[in-house]
Amino acid sequence: MKLDPVSLEVIRNALSAVAEEMSSVVMRAARSPLLREAGDHSSALTDTDGYLVAQGRDVPVHLGVLSFTVREFIRVVGRAALKPGDVWILNLPDVGGNHLPDVKLIRPVFHDGALYAFSISLAHWADVGGAMPGSYYAAAFDCWQEGLRIPPVRLVAGDEIDEEKMGLILANVRGPAERRGDILAQISATTVAGRRLEELRQTYGVDFLTAAFEAIHDRAERQMREAIAAIPDGTYAGEDFLDDDGHGGAPVALRVRVTISGETASFDFTGTDDAVPGALNTTPFIAAAGVFYVMKALYGPDIQPSAGCYRPLSVITRPGSLLDPRSNVPVVGGNHETCQRVADAIFKALVPVAAEKLSAGGPTTAGLLIFSARNDEGDYSTFYEVHGGGEGARIDRDGMAVTRVHLANVMSTPAEVIETEYPIMVERQALRPHSGGDGAHRGGDGLHRVYRMMADRVSLTTMFERAVVPAYGLEGGDDGALFEVTLTRKEGTQEKLPGKHNVTIDRDDRVTVLTCGGGGYGVKPV
């Protein structure tokens, strides 16, 4: 079926609006502040083969992974198992995933018994079980310590929730009432998407929609090929480093060789260091998500995100490496820490041909702290908070203060919500002056935040980078200040906390967060 450009544009925007509405449903209906305030969730639609056709304006690392999730899901469960009214749940990293807390709910969409699309909702749960509240265990040495592992399971059949399976899941996570509310929000999001797709089908027909899906892929492929063709042919190498191996060891290298050849681009990560003992390993799907993010951000910001964008791109990882480890290793931090090293390594590789498009190094870390306390009944409340830092400067301006960059797009939780929902007081929230690197343009300043505990026996988890390897300056600019977290006990003793750590703190203990500054750009004039 031949589609005219106007009709295709109408469908393209309609599909994007459906994905946006899915995310709005989750944000309005979820129980946990992590979803309804911070927005740590993403939504997407795929065609009948699981290839991405539309996404919300959500978290880039999620959306890159969702380009693979449904395809891997179909490979595992088979098409014969899929029925109208089903919603499947899964979080296994092996099945087109990233880490256990990012739980995906998938709804196949049918007409007259024929499958023609999928809707998928990904949400970061504040807890999925495991050794520590919040499901980040810094000392983990295998995947089972990180939480409940859910292979593809049919949670909803014929639009009826299977309460036995729901009960099994909720019995293995902390905060089961909150988790149930979040599951229901995700189910609702996929349901709304199914209704909106049905409205489009009634207007245009299945054949028209199917043709539109393929046309979206084809146009995105053409646009990406045109973007790549504008880059000079050649091979460009770059590397970036994690602060450590997750257990306090030496920095870990992530290396890439980018080869541009005509209208195609190859990203070879085989030089990356081996898998590490700590929780910073990740999946090849994350490597691909980083590649797609960089290419779209630098060379195709107006390209519709779809599977067609990936056709001219190839991603090579080495089995046994940080980006392609065995399936039984811990990975929880790799999702948001190692993915940013992927992006930074590619950015550094492309400096010779794209310096004027690039920012200096920024807060490419989640800057994550997790506080978890129990009430008098023994129930957990878990506060999962990310902390932005200084953006890297650019060729034409200073970096912005206290923001998130690249594959991150999660908001901070307002202090008022923190103090209402959790036994925590936010005593200070301010800029961290002079933390950005100097240069012709300065890097942005980081954040200064102080938390005071209002309860005893609070579990605190840290998971952050840029505490050893700073946000880098570019084209002669200076590096930004390092990320620091300090624990001050009520007796007055102080302890600088490692970037990956679990500790128990008590009433009137204070946690001070100083996030990293951004790198400067260019040599400062004398």
TAMONOR-V688445 format. One record per pair of residues at least 6 apart in sequence whose ideal C-beta (glycine too) atoms are under 8 Angstrom apart, sorted by the first residue. I is the first residue (numbers start at 1). J is the second residue. D is the distance in whole Angstrom. If there is no record, write none. Layout:
I/J/D
I/J/D
//
This chain:
1/207/6
1/208/6
1/211/4
3/11/8
3/208/8
3/211/6
3/212/6
3/215/5
7/208/8
7/212/8
8/212/6
8/215/5
8/216/7
8/219/8
11/200/7
11/204/7
11/208/8
11/209/7
11/212/4
11/216/8
12/54/8
12/212/7
12/216/6
12/304/6
14/196/8
14/200/6
15/45/6
15/53/6
15/54/4
15/200/8
15/216/8
16/54/5
16/55/7
16/56/8
16/304/8
17/196/8
18/45/6
18/54/7
18/119/8
18/192/8
18/193/5
18/196/4
18/197/7
18/200/8
19/43/5
19/44/6
19/45/6
19/54/5
19/55/5
19/56/4
19/193/7
20/43/8
20/56/5
20/57/7
21/192/6
21/193/8
21/196/7
22/43/4
22/56/6
22/119/7
22/121/6
22/189/4
22/190/7
22/192/6
22/193/5
23/39/8
23/41/7
23/42/7
23/43/5
23/56/4
23/57/8
23/58/6
23/189/7
25/185/7
25/188/5
25/189/4
25/192/5
26/35/6
26/36/8
26/41/5
26/43/7
26/121/6
26/123/6
26/185/5
26/186/6
26/188/8
26/189/5
27/35/7
27/36/5
27/39/6
27/41/7
28/36/7
29/36/8
29/181/8
29/184/7
29/185/4
29/188/6
29/189/8
30/36/5
30/41/8
30/123/7
30/181/6
30/182/5
30/185/4
31/177/7
31/178/4
31/179/8
31/180/8
31/181/3
31/182/6
31/185/7
32/125/7
32/126/5
32/175/8
32/178/5
32/179/8
32/181/7
32/182/6
33/383/8
33/413/6
33/417/6
33/421/6
34/40/5
34/124/6
34/125/8
34/126/5
34/384/5
34/413/8
35/41/5
35/123/6
35/124/7
35/182/6
35/185/7
37/411/7
37/413/5
37/414/7
37/417/5
38/384/8
38/385/8
38/386/7
38/410/5
38/411/5
38/412/7
38/413/5
39/58/8
39/59/8
39/409/8
39/410/6
39/411/5
40/59/7
40/123/7
40/124/4
40/384/8
40/386/8
40/410/5
41/58/7
41/59/7
41/62/8
41/121/7
41/122/6
41/123/4
41/124/7
41/186/8
42/55/7
42/56/6
42/58/4
42/59/5
42/62/4
42/63/5
42/66/7
42/121/8
42/122/5
43/55/7
43/56/4
43/58/6
43/119/8
43/120/7
43/121/6
43/122/7
43/189/6
43/193/7
44/52/6
44/54/7
44/55/4
44/56/7
44/63/6
44/66/4
44/119/8
44/120/5
44/122/8
45/52/8
45/53/5
45/54/5
45/55/8
45/117/6
45/118/7
45/119/6
45/120/8
45/193/7
45/197/7
46/52/5
46/53/6
46/70/5
46/71/8
46/117/7
46/118/5
46/120/7
46/307/8
47/53/5
47/116/8
47/117/6
47/118/8
47/210/7
47/213/4
47/214/8
47/217/8
47/307/8
48/115/5
48/116/5
48/117/6
48/118/8
48/210/7
49/71/7
49/74/7
50/69/8
50/70/3
50/71/4
50/72/8
50/73/7
50/74/5
50/118/6
51/67/8
51/71/7
51/213/8
51/217/7
51/306/7
51/307/4
52/63/8
52/66/6
52/67/5
52/305/7
52/306/5
52/307/5
53/117/8
53/213/5
53/216/5
53/217/7
53/306/5
53/307/7
54/216/8
54/304/8
54/305/8
54/306/7
55/63/5
55/66/7
55/305/5
56/63/8
57/409/8
58/409/6
59/407/7
59/408/7
59/409/5
59/410/6
60/289/7
60/293/5
60/406/7
60/407/4
60/408/7
60/409/6
61/98/7
61/286/7
61/289/5
61/290/8
61/293/8
61/335/7
61/336/7
61/339/5
61/407/4
61/408/7
62/98/8
62/102/7
62/122/5
63/289/7
63/305/7
64/285/7
64/286/7
64/288/6
64/289/2
64/290/7
64/292/5
64/293/6
64/407/7
65/96/7
65/97/6
65/98/5
65/102/8
65/122/8
65/285/5
65/286/7
65/289/5
66/96/8
66/104/8
66/120/6
66/122/6
67/285/8
67/288/7
67/289/7
67/292/7
67/307/6
67/310/7
68/96/4
68/285/5
68/288/7
69/95/7
69/96/4
69/97/6
69/104/6
69/106/7
69/120/6
69/122/8
69/285/8
70/96/7
70/106/6
70/118/5
70/120/6
71/96/6
72/94/8
72/95/5
72/96/3
72/97/8
73/88/7
73/90/7
73/95/6
73/96/7
73/106/6
73/152/6
76/95/6
76/151/7
76/152/6
77/88/7
77/152/5
79/115/7
81/154/8
82/108/4
82/115/6
83/108/8
83/157/7
83/158/7
84/108/8
84/110/4
84/113/7
84/158/8
85/156/7
85/157/7
85/158/4
85/159/4
85/160/8
86/107/7
86/108/6
86/154/6
86/156/6
86/157/6
86/158/8
87/105/6
87/106/7
87/107/5
87/154/8
87/155/6
87/156/4
87/187/6
87/190/6
88/105/7
88/106/5
88/107/8
88/152/5
88/153/6
88/154/5
88/155/7
89/103/7
89/104/7
89/105/5
89/106/8
89/150/6
89/152/8
89/153/5
89/155/4
89/169/7
89/183/8
90/97/7
90/103/8
90/104/6
90/106/7
90/150/5
90/151/6
90/152/4
90/153/7
91/97/6
91/100/5
91/101/8
91/102/7
91/103/5
91/104/7
91/128/7
91/148/8
91/149/7
91/150/5
92/149/6
92/150/7
92/151/5
92/152/8
93/99/6
93/100/7
93/143/8
93/282/8
93/283/5
93/327/7
93/331/6
94/283/8
94/327/5
95/151/7
95/152/6
96/285/6
97/104/7
97/283/7
97/285/7
98/282/7
98/283/6
98/285/7
98/286/6
98/331/7
98/334/8
98/335/4
98/339/8
99/146/8
99/282/8
99/331/5
99/332/5
99/333/8
99/334/7
99/335/4
100/128/5
100/130/8
100/135/6
100/143/8
100/146/5
100/147/4
100/148/7
100/149/6
100/331/8
100/332/7
101/124/5
101/125/5
101/126/8
101/127/8
101/128/5
101/135/5
101/147/7
101/332/7
102/122/6
102/123/7
102/124/5
102/335/7
103/122/7
103/123/6
103/124/8
103/125/5
103/128/7
103/150/7
103/186/8
104/120/6
104/121/7
104/122/5
105/120/7
105/121/5
105/123/8
105/155/7
105/183/7
105/186/4
105/187/6
105/189/8
105/190/6
106/118/6
106/119/8
106/120/5
106/152/8
106/190/7
107/118/7
107/119/5
107/120/8
107/156/8
107/190/4
107/191/7
107/193/7
107/194/6
108/115/5
108/117/8
108/118/6
109/115/7
109/116/6
109/117/4
109/118/6
109/119/6
109/193/8
109/194/5
109/197/5
109/198/8
110/116/7
111/198/8
111/201/6
111/206/5
114/206/7
116/201/8
116/206/5
116/209/7
116/210/6
117/197/6
117/209/7
117/213/8
119/189/7
119/190/5
119/193/3
119/194/6
119/197/7
120/190/7
121/186/4
121/189/4
121/190/6
123/182/6
123/185/7
123/186/5
124/384/8
125/135/8
125/173/7
125/179/6
125/182/6
126/134/7
126/175/6
126/178/7
126/179/8
126/382/4
126/383/8
126/384/5
127/133/6
127/134/6
127/135/5
127/147/8
127/173/5
127/174/4
127/175/6
127/179/7
127/372/8
127/380/7
127/382/5
128/135/5
128/146/8
128/147/4
128/148/5
128/173/6
129/135/6
129/147/4
129/148/4
129/172/5
129/173/5
129/174/7
130/137/6
130/140/8
130/145/6
130/146/5
130/147/4
130/148/7
131/137/4
131/140/7
131/145/5
131/146/8
132/372/8
132/459/6
132/461/6
132/502/5
133/174/6
133/370/7
133/372/3
133/380/6
133/382/6
133/459/5
133/461/8
134/370/4
134/372/5
134/382/5
134/384/6
134/459/7
134/461/5
135/146/6
135/147/4
135/332/7
136/146/8
136/279/7
136/332/5
136/333/7
136/368/7
136/370/6
136/461/5
136/463/5
136/502/8
137/145/5
137/146/6
137/279/7
137/330/8
137/332/8
137/461/8
137/502/7
138/246/7
138/247/8
138/278/7
138/279/7
138/461/7
138/462/8
138/463/7
138/498/8
138/500/4
138/501/5
138/502/5
139/247/7
139/502/7
140/146/6
140/278/7
140/279/5
140/330/4
140/332/8
141/277/6
141/330/7
142/328/6
142/329/7
142/330/6
143/149/7
143/327/7
143/328/5
143/329/6
143/330/6
143/331/7
144/328/8
145/330/7
146/279/7
146/330/6
146/331/7
146/332/5
147/173/8
147/332/8
148/169/7
148/172/4
148/173/6
150/169/7
153/165/6
154/162/7
154/165/8
155/161/7
155/162/6
155/165/6
155/166/7
155/169/8
155/183/8
155/187/8
156/162/7
156/187/6
159/191/8
161/187/8
166/180/7
166/183/7
169/179/8
169/183/8
170/176/4
170/179/6
170/180/6
173/179/5
174/372/7
174/380/4
174/382/7
175/379/7
175/380/5
175/381/7
175/382/6
197/209/8
200/209/6
201/209/6
204/212/8
216/304/6
216/306/5
216/308/7
217/306/5
217/307/5
217/308/4
217/311/8
218/308/6
219/304/7
219/308/7
220/303/5
220/304/5
220/305/8
220/306/5
220/307/8
220/308/3
220/309/5
221/308/4
221/309/7
221/311/5
221/312/7
222/308/8
223/300/6
223/302/8
223/303/5
223/309/8
224/295/7
224/299/8
224/300/6
224/303/6
224/308/7
224/309/5
224/311/7
224/312/5
224/313/7
225/263/4
225/264/8
225/312/5
226/263/8
227/295/7
227/299/4
227/300/5
227/303/7
228/260/6
228/262/8
228/263/5
228/264/6
228/265/5
228/295/8
228/299/7
228/312/6
229/262/6
229/263/5
230/299/7
231/260/5
231/265/8
231/299/7
231/353/6
231/354/8
232/260/7
232/353/6
233/260/5
233/261/6
233/262/7
234/259/8
234/260/6
234/353/8
235/257/6
235/258/7
235/259/5
235/260/8
236/257/7
236/258/5
236/259/8
236/260/8
236/349/4
236/350/6
236/352/6
236/353/7
237/255/7
237/256/7
237/257/5
237/258/8
237/349/6
238/255/7
238/256/6
238/258/7
238/344/8
238/345/5
238/346/6
238/347/7
238/348/4
238/349/3
238/350/7
238/351/8
239/253/6
239/254/6
239/255/4
239/256/7
239/271/8
239/345/5
239/348/7
240/253/8
240/254/6
240/341/5
240/344/4
240/345/4
240/348/6
240/469/8
241/251/4
241/252/6
241/253/6
241/254/7
241/341/7
241/469/5
242/251/6
242/252/4
242/254/7
242/276/8
242/280/6
242/337/7
242/338/7
242/341/6
242/465/6
242/469/7
243/251/6
243/465/5
243/466/7
243/467/6
243/468/4
243/469/6
243/499/6
244/250/7
244/251/6
244/252/7
244/278/8
244/468/7
244/499/7
244/500/7
245/252/5
245/276/4
245/277/6
245/278/5
245/280/7
246/276/5
246/277/6
246/278/1
246/279/5
246/280/5
246/330/7
246/333/7
246/500/5
247/276/8
247/277/5
247/278/5
247/500/8
248/498/6
248/500/8
249/276/7
249/277/8
251/468/6
251/469/6
252/273/5
252/276/6
252/280/7
252/322/6
253/271/8
253/272/7
253/273/5
254/269/7
254/272/5
254/273/7
254/322/6
254/323/7
254/338/7
254/341/4
254/342/6
254/345/5
255/269/7
255/271/4
255/272/5
255/273/8
255/345/7
256/267/6
256/268/7
256/269/5
256/271/8
256/272/8
256/342/8
256/345/5
256/346/6
256/349/6
257/267/8
257/268/4
257/271/7
257/349/7
258/265/7
258/266/7
258/267/6
258/268/8
258/346/6
258/349/5
258/350/7
259/265/7
259/266/4
259/268/7
263/312/6
264/312/5
264/313/7
264/314/7
265/295/7
265/312/6
265/313/5
265/314/8
266/313/8
266/314/5
266/316/7
267/287/8
267/291/5
267/313/7
267/314/7
267/315/5
267/316/7
267/346/7
268/316/4
269/287/6
269/315/7
269/316/6
269/317/5
269/318/7
269/321/7
269/323/5
269/342/8
270/316/6
270/317/7
270/318/4
270/321/7
272/317/8
272/318/7
272/321/5
272/322/5
272/323/6
273/321/7
273/322/6
274/320/6
274/321/6
274/322/7
275/281/5
275/320/6
275/321/6
275/322/6
275/325/4
275/326/7
275/329/6
276/322/6
278/330/7
278/333/7
278/500/6
279/330/4
279/331/6
279/332/5
279/333/4
279/334/7
279/463/8
279/500/7
280/322/7
280/331/8
280/333/5
280/334/5
280/337/6
280/338/5
280/500/8
281/322/6
281/325/4
281/329/5
281/330/7
281/331/5
281/334/5
281/338/7
282/322/7
282/323/6
282/325/8
282/331/6
282/334/3
282/335/6
282/338/5
282/339/7
283/323/8
283/324/8
283/331/7
283/334/8
284/315/7
284/317/5
284/323/6
284/324/5
286/323/7
286/334/7
286/335/7
286/338/7
286/339/5
286/342/7
287/315/6
287/317/6
287/323/5
287/324/8
287/342/6
288/310/7
288/313/8
288/315/5
289/339/6
289/342/8
289/407/7
290/339/5
290/340/8
290/342/3
290/343/5
290/346/7
290/407/7
291/313/6
291/315/5
291/342/7
291/346/7
292/305/8
292/309/6
292/310/6
292/313/7
293/343/6
293/406/7
293/407/5
294/343/6
294/346/5
294/347/7
294/350/8
295/309/8
295/313/6
296/303/6
296/305/7
296/309/7
297/406/8
298/350/7
298/354/6
298/357/5
298/358/8
300/309/7
303/309/6
317/323/5
317/324/4
318/324/6
320/326/7
322/334/8
322/338/6
323/338/7
323/342/7
325/331/8
332/463/8
333/463/5
333/500/7
336/365/8
336/366/4
336/368/7
336/407/8
336/408/7
337/365/6
337/366/7
337/463/7
337/464/8
337/465/5
339/407/5
340/364/4
340/365/7
340/406/6
340/407/6
340/408/7
340/465/7
341/364/7
341/465/8
343/364/7
343/406/5
343/407/6
344/361/7
344/364/6
344/406/8
344/472/8
347/358/6
348/472/8
350/358/7
351/358/7
351/474/7
351/475/8
355/395/7
355/474/7
355/475/6
356/395/5
358/394/7
358/474/6
359/391/6
359/392/4
359/393/7
359/394/5
359/399/7
359/405/7
359/474/7
359/518/8
359/521/7
360/392/3
360/393/5
360/394/8
360/399/7
360/437/7
360/439/8
360/443/6
360/471/7
360/472/6
360/473/5
360/474/4
360/475/8
360/477/5
360/518/6
360/519/3
360/520/6
360/521/5
361/392/5
361/443/8
361/470/7
361/471/4
361/472/4
361/473/7
361/474/7
361/479/7
361/480/7
361/518/7
361/519/4
362/389/7
362/390/7
362/391/5
362/392/4
362/399/7
362/403/8
362/405/4
362/406/7
362/443/8
362/444/7
362/471/6
362/480/8
362/518/5
362/519/7
363/388/6
363/389/3
363/390/6
363/391/7
363/403/7
363/404/7
363/405/6
363/446/7
363/466/7
363/471/7
363/483/8
363/515/6
363/516/5
363/518/7
364/405/6
364/406/6
364/408/8
364/465/7
364/466/7
364/471/7
365/389/8
365/464/5
365/465/4
365/466/5
365/483/7
365/516/7
366/386/5
366/387/8
366/408/7
366/410/8
366/463/7
366/464/7
367/386/6
367/387/4
367/388/7
367/389/6
367/464/5
367/483/7
367/513/7
367/515/5
367/516/8
368/384/7
368/385/7
368/386/6
368/387/8
368/461/8
368/462/7
368/463/4
368/464/6
369/385/5
369/387/7
369/451/8
369/460/7
369/461/7
369/462/6
369/464/8
369/485/7
369/511/7
369/513/7
370/382/7
370/383/7
370/384/5
370/385/8
370/459/8
370/460/7
370/461/4
370/463/8
371/382/7
371/383/4
371/385/8
371/422/7
371/424/6
371/451/7
371/453/8
371/458/6
371/459/7
371/460/6
372/380/6
372/381/7
372/382/4
372/383/7
372/458/7
372/459/4
372/461/8
373/380/7
373/381/6
373/422/7
373/423/5
373/455/5
373/457/7
373/458/5
373/459/8
374/380/6
374/381/8
374/457/7
375/381/7
381/421/7
381/422/6
381/423/8
383/413/7
383/418/7
383/421/7
383/422/5
383/424/7
385/412/7
385/413/6
385/418/8
386/404/7
386/408/7
386/410/5
386/412/7
387/412/7
387/447/6
387/449/7
387/464/8
387/513/6
387/515/5
388/402/5
388/403/5
388/404/5
388/412/7
388/447/6
388/515/7
389/402/7
389/403/8
389/435/8
389/444/8
389/446/4
389/447/7
389/466/7
389/471/7
389/480/8
389/483/7
389/515/4
389/516/4
389/517/7
389/518/7
390/399/6
390/400/8
390/401/6
390/402/7
390/403/8
390/432/8
390/435/6
390/436/5
390/443/5
390/444/3
390/445/5
390/446/5
390/471/7
390/480/6
390/515/8
390/516/7
390/517/4
390/518/3
391/399/4
391/400/4
391/401/8
391/403/5
391/405/6
391/443/7
391/444/4
391/518/5
392/399/5
392/405/7
392/443/6
392/444/8
392/471/6
392/472/8
392/474/7
392/480/8
392/518/4
392/519/5
392/521/7
393/399/5
393/436/7
393/437/8
393/439/6
393/440/8
393/441/4
393/442/6
393/443/5
393/444/8
393/474/8
393/477/6
393/518/6
393/519/7
393/520/5
393/521/4
393/522/8
394/441/7
394/521/6
395/441/7
395/475/8
395/521/6
395/522/7
396/441/7
397/441/6
398/436/7
398/441/5
398/442/5
398/443/7
398/444/7
399/436/6
399/441/7
399/442/7
399/443/4
399/444/3
399/518/4
399/519/8
400/444/5
401/431/6
401/436/8
401/444/4
401/445/4
401/446/7
402/431/7
402/444/7
402/445/7
402/446/7
402/447/5
402/515/7
403/444/7
404/410/7
415/426/4
415/429/6
418/424/6
418/426/6
419/425/6
419/426/6
423/453/7
423/454/4
423/455/4
423/458/7
424/451/5
424/452/7
424/453/6
424/454/6
425/451/7
425/452/5
425/454/6
426/449/7
426/450/7
426/451/6
427/450/4
427/451/7
427/452/5
427/510/7
428/448/6
428/449/6
428/450/4
429/447/8
429/448/7
429/449/5
429/450/8
430/447/8
430/448/5
430/449/8
431/445/5
431/446/8
431/447/7
431/448/7
432/445/5
432/446/4
432/447/6
432/448/5
432/481/7
432/514/5
432/515/7
432/517/7
433/445/6
434/445/7
434/481/8
434/517/8
435/443/8
435/445/5
435/446/4
435/480/6
435/481/4
435/514/7
435/515/8
435/516/7
435/517/3
436/442/5
436/443/3
436/444/5
436/445/5
436/446/8
436/480/6
436/481/8
436/517/4
436/518/5
436/519/8
436/520/7
437/443/4
437/470/8
437/471/7
437/473/5
437/477/6
437/478/4
437/479/5
437/480/5
437/481/8
437/517/6
437/518/7
437/519/5
437/520/4
438/477/7
438/478/5
438/520/5
438/524/5
439/473/6
439/475/8
439/476/7
439/477/3
439/478/6
439/519/8
439/520/3
439/521/5
439/522/5
439/523/7
439/524/5
440/476/8
440/477/7
440/520/7
440/521/6
440/522/3
440/523/6
440/524/6
440/525/7
441/477/7
441/520/7
441/521/5
441/522/6
442/520/5
443/471/7
443/473/7
443/477/7
443/478/8
443/480/5
443/517/5
443/518/3
443/519/5
443/520/5
443/521/8
444/517/7
444/518/4
445/517/6
445/518/8
446/480/8
446/481/7
446/483/8
446/514/6
446/515/4
446/516/5
446/517/5
447/513/7
447/514/7
447/515/4
448/512/8
448/513/7
448/514/6
449/512/8
449/513/5
450/510/6
450/511/7
450/512/5
450/513/7
451/510/7
451/511/5
451/513/8
452/508/7
452/509/7
452/510/5
453/505/6
453/506/6
453/507/5
453/508/6
453/509/5
453/510/8
453/511/8
454/507/6
455/507/6
456/506/5
456/507/5
457/504/6
457/506/7
458/504/7
458/505/5
458/506/7
458/509/8
459/502/7
459/503/8
459/504/6
460/487/8
460/502/7
460/503/5
460/504/7
460/505/5
460/511/7
461/501/7
461/502/5
462/485/6
462/497/5
462/498/7
462/499/6
462/500/6
462/501/5
463/499/7
463/500/6
464/483/5
464/485/7
464/499/5
465/483/7
465/499/6
466/480/8
466/482/6
466/483/4
466/516/4
467/482/5
467/483/5
467/484/7
467/498/8
467/499/5
467/516/8
468/482/7
468/499/8
470/479/4
470/480/6
470/481/7
470/482/6
470/516/7
470/519/7
471/479/6
471/480/4
471/516/5
471/517/7
471/518/5
471/519/5
472/479/6
472/519/5
473/479/5
473/480/8
473/519/4
473/520/5
473/521/7
474/519/6
474/520/8
474/521/5
474/522/8
475/521/6
475/522/5
475/523/7
476/522/6
476/523/4
477/519/6
477/520/3
477/521/5
477/522/6
477/523/7
477/524/8
478/519/7
478/520/5
479/519/6
479/520/8
480/516/5
480/517/3
480/518/5
480/519/5
480/520/8
481/514/8
481/516/6
481/517/4
482/516/6
483/499/7
483/514/7
483/515/6
483/516/4
484/496/7
484/512/8
484/513/8
484/514/4
485/496/7
485/497/5
485/511/7
485/512/7
485/513/5
485/514/8
486/494/6
486/495/7
486/496/5
486/497/7
486/511/7
486/512/5
486/514/8
487/494/7
487/495/5
487/496/8
487/497/6
487/503/7
487/505/7
487/509/7
487/510/8
487/511/6
488/494/5
488/509/7
488/510/4
488/511/8
488/512/7
489/495/8
489/505/8
489/506/8
489/509/5
490/506/7
490/507/7
490/508/4
490/509/6
497/503/7
505/511/7
//
